């Protein structure tokens, strides 16, 4: 009897945390929605490393603004900063502005500022670097990995690239060189831009989702897909909504429909792997996630892969994959929610409670 009371006493706080997490995550966070080419670029007005005001709108007359999200602790950030510093020095007089947005921590300390200044001095950075205190801009842009790059022209996103993939980075710089007036070394394919009516329908659907008016959201997501079948965001967001309501079959069907249009889409593949794992289709989930994780370094791919590895009994490999996801983006609540569930299923309740608390703090911070 005494042992039962002790076990209940240990589990009760975790159950309360679970209730809090469930309440929060079933109210979707719009800041986590994926921004795509063609979307309106969120405005930002922050201070640079020396305390001067810097905003996106002050560069509205530029041909393009390149926004680089980076941090001192990110393994690939120095490479990205160096490449963009070289680009800035050569092309800043051709109407293209580079802005670095530092995302070292949610709360920037004096020590952080000194470390950032030291980093910038060592790299001899001349483009503006602003501090994203509270990480509001980071979340407004739906950043999923550091570094990440967004190119903005006439207020709209014309190119976006999470991480620093080898081939993807060179393709992006080819695009930027042409933008700067250079003759292309190879044929540059026009960037896909979703139909404006589809974007409007998807945005309205997300507003209904945030108000928990789900029945109003579904038909708008479907309209967005009908108007532009290549637009992946409504597929992904509708699948997430089906998942919230426990409709895993519908979620899987929606994501498979998206992949029939764009078979190699990393975001859609990751979401499908997660849905398959929740439905108990572990082998199918492992197959598609193992294939895509070798090709990409996006945080969602790693934490979904980590979750499936745990479901497959590969706990050590799972923890390694969670660590990789955190190294790419430690501010993503889903990482800690999934790892907490893995810990909980392994009766590691202390670790589970710790991760649930981290997730709650991050979600609340995003919603401020």
C-alpha positions in Angstrom: 0.0 0.0 0.0 2.8 2.4 0.9 4.6 1.6 -2.4 1.5 2.4 -4.3 1.1 5.8 -2.5 4.8 6.6 -3.3 4.3 5.7 -7.0 1.1 7.9 -7.1 3.0 10.8 -5.5 5.7 10.6 -8.1 3.3 10.3 -11.1 0.7 13.0 -10.0 2.9 16.0 -10.7 3.7 14.5 -14.1 0.0 14.1 -14.8 -0.6 17.7 -14.0 2.2 18.7 -16.3 0.7 16.5 -19.0 -2.6 18.3 -18.6 -0.9 21.7 -19.0 1.0 20.6 -22.1 -2.1 19.0 -23.6 -4.0 22.3 -23.1 -1.2 24.3 -24.7 -0.4 22.2 -27.7 -4.0 21.7 -28.7 -4.1 25.4 -29.1 -1.9 25.7 -32.2 0.9 28.3 -32.1 0.6 30.4 -35.3 4.3 31.5 -35.0 5.3 27.9 -35.7 3.6 27.8 -39.1 5.9 27.3 -42.0 6.7 30.4 -44.0 7.1 29.8 -47.7 8.2 31.7 -50.8 5.6 34.2 -51.7 4.5 34.9 -48.1 4.5 38.4 -46.6 7.7 38.9 -44.7 7.0 39.8 -41.0 8.3 43.2 -40.0 10.9 43.5 -37.3 12.4 46.4 -35.5 15.3 45.4 -33.2 18.6 46.9 -31.9 22.0 46.1 -33.3 25.0 45.0 -31.3 25.8 48.6 -30.5 22.2 49.6 -29.6 21.2 51.3 -32.8 17.6 50.7 -34.2 17.4 48.4 -37.3 14.1 47.5 -39.0 13.2 45.6 -42.1 11.1 48.6 -43.4 14.1 50.9 -43.4 15.5 48.8 -46.3 12.3 48.8 -48.3 14.0 50.6 -51.2 16.6 47.9 -51.6 16.3 45.4 -54.4 16.5 42.6 -51.8 17.2 42.1 -48.2 19.0 38.9 -47.1 18.2 38.0 -43.5 20.6 35.5 -41.9 19.5 33.9 -38.6 22.6 32.6 -36.8 24.2 32.0 -33.4 27.7 31.7 -31.9 27.0 28.1 -30.7 25.7 26.8 -34.1 28.3 24.6 -35.8 27.6 26.0 -39.3 26.9 29.6 -38.4 30.6 30.7 -38.9 30.6 29.3 -42.4 27.3 31.1 -43.2 28.5 34.4 -41.7 31.7 34.2 -43.7 29.9 33.6 -47.0 27.5 36.4 -46.5 30.2 38.8 -45.3 32.1 38.1 -48.6 28.8 38.6 -50.6 28.0 41.8 -48.6 31.5 43.4 -49.3 31.2 42.7 -53.0 27.5 43.5 -53.7 26.3 45.9 -51.0 26.4 48.8 -53.6 24.0 46.8 -56.0 20.9 47.3 -53.9 21.2 44.1 -51.8 21.3 44.4 -48.0 22.5 41.6 -45.7 21.2 41.7 -42.1 22.3 39.2 -39.5 19.8 38.3 -36.7 21.5 36.7 -33.7 19.5 34.0 -31.8 22.0 33.0 -29.2 19.5 32.8 -26.3 15.9 33.8 -25.5 17.3 36.2 -22.9 20.5 37.9 -24.0 22.9 38.5 -21.1 25.9 40.9 -21.0 28.1 37.9 -21.3 26.2 36.9 -24.5 26.7 40.3 -25.9 30.4 40.2 -25.3 30.7 36.8 -26.9 28.8 38.0 -29.9 30.9 41.1 -30.3 34.1 38.9 -30.0 32.7 36.6 -32.7 31.9 39.5 -35.0 35.3 41.1 -34.5 37.1 37.8 -35.3 35.0 37.3 -38.4 35.5 41.0 -39.4 31.7 41.4 -40.0 30.6 44.7 -41.6 26.9 44.0 -42.3 24.4 45.0 -39.5 23.8 42.4 -36.8 20.8 42.7 -34.6 19.8 41.0 -31.3 16.6 39.0 -31.3 15.8 39.4 -27.6 12.9 37.0 -26.7 13.4 35.4 -30.1 10.1 36.9 -31.4 11.5 37.4 -34.9 13.0 33.9 -34.9 9.5 32.5 -34.2 7.7 34.9 -36.5 9.8 33.5 -39.4 9.3 29.9 -38.3 13.0 29.2 -38.2 13.6 25.5 -37.8 17.4 25.4 -37.9 20.4 27.6 -37.3 21.7 29.0 -39.5 18.8 29.8 -41.8 18.5 32.3 -44.6 15.5 34.3 -45.9 15.6 36.6 -49.0 13.0 39.4 -49.1 12.0 41.5 -52.1 9.2 44.1 -52.1 8.1 42.9 -48.7 7.7 39.3 -49.7 9.8 36.2 -49.2 11.4 35.2 -52.5 13.8 32.5 -51.2 14.2 30.6 -47.9 16.7 28.0 -46.9 16.9 26.2 -43.5 20.4 25.1 -42.4 23.4 25.2 -44.7 23.0 22.2 -47.0 25.9 21.7 -49.5 23.9 21.7 -52.8 21.1 24.0 -51.5 23.6 26.7 -50.4 25.3 26.9 -53.8 21.9 27.0 -55.6 20.9 29.9 -53.3 24.1 31.8 -54.0 23.6 31.3 -57.8 20.2 33.0 -57.3 21.8 35.8 -55.3 24.6 36.4 -57.9 22.0 36.8 -60.6 20.0 39.1 -58.4 23.2 41.2 -58.0 23.6 41.4 -61.8 26.1 38.7 -62.5 25.8 36.4 -65.5 24.5 33.0 -64.3 26.9 30.1 -64.6 24.0 27.8 -65.2 20.3 28.1 -66.1 18.4 29.4 -63.1 15.0 27.9 -62.7 12.2 30.4 -61.7 11.3 30.1 -58.0 7.9 28.7 -57.2 5.4 31.2 -55.8 2.1 29.9 -54.4 -1.1 31.4 -55.9 -2.2 34.4 -53.8 -5.8 33.1 -53.4 -4.4 29.8 -52.0 -2.2 31.8 -49.5 -5.2 33.9 -48.5 -7.4 30.8 -47.9 -4.6 29.1 -45.9 -4.0 32.2 -43.7 -7.7 32.5 -43.0 -7.8 28.8 -42.1 -5.0 29.2 -39.6 -6.9 32.1 -37.9 -9.8 29.7 -37.4 -7.4 27.0 -36.1 -6.0 29.4 -33.6 -9.5 30.2 -32.4 -10.2 26.4 -32.2 -12.9 26.8 -34.8 -11.7 23.6 -36.6 -14.8 23.0 -38.7 -14.4 26.4 -40.3 -10.7 25.7 -41.0 -11.0 22.4 -42.9 -12.9 23.7 -46.0 -10.5 26.7 -46.3 -7.5 24.4 -46.3 -9.1 22.3 -49.0 -9.9 25.4 -51.1 -6.2 26.4 -50.8 -5.1 23.0 -52.1 -7.6 23.1 -54.9 -6.4 26.5 -56.0 -2.8 25.6 -55.8 -2.0 21.8 -55.5 1.8 22.7 -55.3 1.3 24.8 -52.1 2.5 22.5 -49.3 1.5 24.6 -46.3 -2.2 23.8 -46.3 -1.5 20.0 -46.6 0.8 20.2 -43.6 -1.4 22.4 -41.4 -4.5 20.4 -42.2 -2.7 17.1 -41.3 -1.6 18.7 -38.0 -5.2 19.6 -37.3 -6.4 16.1 -38.1 -3.6 14.8 -35.7 -4.9 17.1 -32.9 -8.3 15.6 -33.4 -7.0 12.1 -33.4 -7.9 11.5 -37.1 -4.7 9.8 -38.1 -6.1 8.1 -41.2 -7.1 11.5 -42.6 -3.8 13.0 -41.6 -1.9 10.3 -43.5 -4.1 10.6 -46.5 -3.5 14.4 -46.7 0.3 14.0 -46.4 0.4 11.3 -49.0 -1.6 13.4 -51.4 1.0 16.2 -50.9 3.9 13.8 -51.6 2.1 12.7 -54.8 2.6 16.3 -55.9 6.1 16.9 -54.5 7.7 13.5 -53.6 10.9 14.9 -52.0 9.4 17.6 -49.8 11.3 17.3 -46.5 8.7 18.9 -44.3 5.9 16.8 -45.6 8.0 13.6 -45.3 8.8 14.4 -41.7 5.2 15.0 -40.8 4.2 11.7 -42.5 6.8 9.8 -40.6 5.5 11.1 -37.3 1.9 10.3 -38.2 2.8 6.8 -39.2 4.7 6.2 -36.0 1.6 7.4 -34.0 -0.5 5.0 -36.0 1.8 2.2 -35.0 3.3 1.8 -38.5 6.8 1.8 -37.2 8.5 0.0 -40.2 6.9 2.4 -42.7 7.9 5.4 -40.6 11.5 4.2 -40.2 11.8 3.6 -44.0 10.8 7.1 -45.1 12.6 8.9 -42.2 15.9 7.0 -42.6 16.0 7.9 -46.3 15.3 11.6 -45.7 17.5 12.1 -42.6 20.6 11.1 -44.7 19.9 14.0 -47.1 18.8 16.8 -44.9 19.8 18.5 -41.6 16.5 20.0 -40.5 15.6 19.8 -36.8 12.1 18.3 -37.4 13.5 15.4 -39.4 15.8 14.6 -36.5 13.3 14.8 -33.7 10.7 12.8 -35.7 13.4 10.2 -36.5 14.4 10.1 -32.8 10.8 9.5 -31.8 10.5 6.6 -34.3 13.8 5.1 -33.2 12.5 5.0 -29.6 9.3 3.3 -30.7 11.5 0.8 -32.5 13.4 0.1 -29.2 16.6 1.9 -30.3 16.9 4.1 -27.2 20.6 5.1 -27.6 20.2 6.1 -31.2 17.0 7.9 -30.3 18.8 10.1 -27.7 21.6 10.9 -30.2 19.0 12.0 -32.8 17.2 14.2 -30.2 20.6 15.8 -29.4 21.2 16.6 -33.1 17.7 18.2 -33.3 18.5 20.3 -30.2 21.9 21.3 -31.7 20.0 22.7 -34.8 17.2 24.4 -32.9 17.1 24.3 -29.1 14.0 26.6 -29.1 11.6 24.1 -30.7 9.0 22.9 -28.1 8.2 19.7 -30.1 11.6 18.3 -29.4 11.1 18.3 -25.7 7.5 17.1 -25.9 8.5 14.1 -28.0 11.5 13.3 -25.8 9.4 13.7 -22.7 7.0 11.1 -24.1 9.8 8.7 -24.8 11.1 9.2 -21.2 7.7 8.7 -19.8 7.2 5.5 -21.7 10.5 4.3 -20.3 9.3 5.3 -16.7 12.1 7.9 -16.5 9.6 10.3 -14.9 12.1 12.9 -13.6 13.6 13.4 -17.1 10.1 13.4 -18.6 8.9 16.1 -16.2 12.0 18.2 -16.9 11.3 18.1 -20.7 7.6 18.9 -20.3 8.5 21.9 -18.3 11.0 23.1 -21.0 8.3 22.7 -23.6 5.7 24.7 -21.6 8.2 27.5 -21.0 9.1 27.7 -24.7 5.4 27.6 -25.8 4.5 30.3 -23.3 7.4 32.4 -24.5 6.4 32.1 -28.1 2.8 33.3 -27.2 3.9 36.4 -25.4 
